[in-house]
């Protein structure tokens, strides 16, 4: 299921200032987004009932953020565009935790398409679910 991510120039400017970039490309009505702004799409615009986190089935109390990668397939998106995003679950695997138990890793892949349906960016996120406290009790 997909959702829309409208890019407003004032939000581009706010995000740019929040991440402390002073690049003039992030100013004005046709500002380009700072690359990491795509994270806010999933955090703010993705409906909770279809979220990538919900698809994983992980216990949110035990989630860690492992890695984030952005791949742009052309110019950075700009203010005034509305991107359509869709998140799917990619590879899943497990590793032993250093304090006992098993950590579960999963990749969330979010594709962003422009108004013409052209893929403009891919966000690859690695999410980790740590072992339950019962699995690691008594181990140091």
N, C-alpha and C positions, 0 to 999 in steps of 0.2 A: 504494500500500500504506500502511496506517495503522499507528499505534503509540499506546500509552497513555502519558499523562503524569499520574501520581498526584501530587496536591498534598498534601504533609504539612505540618502547621503548624510543625514544628521547622525544616523547610527554608525556609519562608516567612520565619521569624524570622532565620535565618542569612543569607538573601539580603538582607533589609532592612538588616541590620547591615553587610553587606559593601558595600552601596551608600550607606551612611551616612544612612539615613532613620530618623527617630525617631517617625514617625507611629504612634500607638497602634492604628490599623486593621490593622497588620501583626503584631499580638501576639495570642496566645491560640489556642484550638482552632478558631475559625471565622475566622481572620485572612484578609484579602484579600491577594492577591499584589501586590507592586510591579509595575507594568506591564512593566518590562523583564525580569522573571523568565521570561517565555515563551521567551527566547533559550536558557535552560538546557534547555528541552525538547528542542530540536533538537541541542544540543551533547552532552547526556548520555543522553537516552532514545531518540533516533532510531537504529534499527539501522544500522550502518555500511554493510551491503550495499544498503540502499535510501535512503541519505542524499541530500539535495538536492544536496550537493557532488558526489557520485558521478554523479547524473543529469546534471550540467552537463558532465562530462568534462574539466574544467579541470585543468591541472597544479597540484597543491596548493602547489608551491614558488613559484608566481607569483601566488597569490591575494591580493587586497586586499579589505577590507571597505569598501564604498562608502557605504551608507546603510541605515538601519533605520527602519521605520514600524510602529506598532501601531494597529490599529483595533478598538475594543471595541464590540460590538453590543448592549450592555446592561451590567449591573453587572460589576465585576471578578470573575474567578474566585476562589473561596475554598478554604481548607484543607478537606480532606475530600472534595473533588470529584476525579474522575478524568476528565480530558479526553482525547478522541481527536484525534490530530493527523495531518494528511496534508500533505505538501509536494509541490508541483509546480513545474515550470519555466515561468516566464512569458516575457515579452519578452526577446529577445536582440538586441544591436546592437553595432557596432564604432565606435571613434573613433581617430584618429591619436594616438599618444603624443607627449608633448613632447620626448622624447629619441629619437624615431624608433620605427618599428614600429607595430603596431596593438594597441590594448587592446580586449579583448572584455568587454562588460558583459552580465550576465544577472540577471533578477529571479527570486528564489525566493519563492513564495507558500505560506505554511503556514496552513491553516485549523484552528482548534480548536473542537471541538464538545463539548457537555456530555453527560451520561449519557442524555439524551432525544434526542440527535442534533441539538440546536439549535446553530447557529453562534454562538459567544460571542466569538470574537476572530479576527482575521486579522493575520498577521505578514508584512510585505513587506520583503524583504532584497535589496539590490543588491550583487552580487559582481562583482569585476573581475579578469580575468586579464591581467597585464601582458605586454608583448612579450617574446619570448625574447631572451636576451643576444645572440644572433647577429644579430637584427634591428636592434639598437641600437648595435652596435659601430662605433666610429669617428665617432659623431655626438655633438655636444655641445650 
